[in-house]
């Protein structure tokens, strides 16, 4: 019985780690934010490390034209994707992201931000 409780706790911890997914933790520009000027990059930080080869970020303007420049890079923490942006005029921008965590779970999402006039 003395081994049962620690073993059960260990199994629960291992199984919860095995089901981890990379969810969006924070973004800059922030989700739904209004920024005073054109950001040069979009930074997305996830709850788990992501696999850059199987992760994409697309930023489009109100007309659906893509305004991101190239594939996102991954910072040393493995959880943060950074994508360069073209000079953005005032308007609304839509971000679509798809990531695969290092344990191969896929997540996706989208949000908007606004560049103020």
C-alpha positions as a printed Julia matrix, in Angstrom:
117×3 Matrix{Float64}:
  0.0    0.0     0.0
  2.91   2.35    0.73
  4.05   1.98   -2.88
  0.57   2.26   -4.37
  0.04   5.98   -3.67
  3.45   7.19   -4.96
  3.16   4.95   -8.02
 -0.34   6.25   -8.76
  0.87   9.84   -8.44
  3.81   9.16  -10.77
  1.55   7.56  -13.38
 -0.82  10.54  -13.27
  2.04  13.0   -13.74
  3.51  11.08  -16.65
  0.17  10.6   -18.37
 -0.75  14.29  -18.05
  2.6   15.27  -19.59
  1.99  12.83  -22.44
 -1.27  14.6   -23.32
  0.24  18.09  -23.38
 -0.68  20.33  -26.3
  0.9   23.59  -27.43
 -1.78  26.22  -26.82
 -1.24  29.93  -27.44
 -0.07  31.5   -24.17
  0.53  35.08  -25.34
  0.99  37.13  -28.47
  2.56  40.44  -29.42
  0.64  42.3   -30.73
 -1.81  40.87  -28.23
 -5.02  39.09  -29.19
 -7.69  41.7   -30.01
 -5.34  44.61  -29.34
 -5.01  48.0   -30.98
 -1.43  49.08  -31.61
 -0.37  52.67  -32.34
  2.0   51.82  -35.2
  3.03  49.0   -37.5
  4.79  46.19  -35.61
  7.84  44.78  -37.39
  7.22  41.27  -36.06
  4.47  39.06  -34.68
  5.53  36.97  -31.68
  3.51  33.95  -30.54
  4.42  32.08  -27.35
  2.92  28.65  -26.68
  2.49  26.56  -23.53
  4.74  23.79  -24.9
  7.68  23.62  -27.33
  6.67  23.52  -31.0
  8.13  21.8   -34.05
  9.04  24.58  -36.52
  8.96  22.37  -39.62
  5.28  21.59  -39.02
  4.12  24.99  -37.71
  2.78  27.91  -39.76
  1.68  31.48  -39.13
 -0.19  33.59  -41.69
 -1.08  37.25  -41.21
 -3.51  38.87  -43.65
 -5.03  42.32  -44.04
 -8.74  43.11  -44.45
 -8.55  42.24  -48.17
 -7.04  38.83  -47.46
 -3.58  39.79  -48.72
 -0.77  38.11  -46.81
  1.46  40.6   -44.95
  3.86  38.23  -43.18
  7.32  37.71  -44.62
  8.58  34.16  -44.79
  8.45  31.26  -42.38
  8.44  31.87  -38.63
 11.63  31.35  -36.66
 11.72  29.68  -33.25
 13.44  31.26  -30.26
 15.79  29.27  -28.05
 13.0   28.46  -25.57
 11.37  26.32  -28.29
  7.95  27.77  -27.41
  8.1   31.13  -29.2
  7.53  31.69  -32.92
  8.51  35.01  -34.5
  7.45  36.08  -37.98
  8.52  39.28  -39.75
  5.79  41.59  -41.03
  5.65  44.03  -43.92
  5.02  47.68  -43.05
  1.35  47.64  -42.03
 -0.91  50.59  -42.79
 -3.76  51.3   -40.37
 -6.4   48.59  -40.43
 -7.47  45.22  -39.11
 -5.22  42.17  -39.4
 -6.08  38.5   -39.06
 -3.63  35.92  -37.67
 -4.05  32.2   -38.43
 -1.67  29.8   -36.72
 -1.19  26.04  -36.83
  1.46  24.39  -34.66
  2.62  20.9   -33.93
  4.09  20.37  -30.48
  7.23  18.3   -30.11
  5.04  15.4   -28.95
  3.22  15.63  -32.36
 -0.09  17.06  -31.12
 -1.55  19.67  -33.5
 -3.37  22.81  -32.39
 -4.58  25.84  -34.3
 -6.23  29.16  -33.74
 -6.79  32.63  -35.03
 -7.2   36.16  -33.74
 -7.18  39.75  -34.92
 -5.34  42.92  -34.02
 -5.67  46.49  -35.3
 -3.11  49.08  -36.33
 -4.61  52.44  -35.36
 -4.6   55.39  -37.78
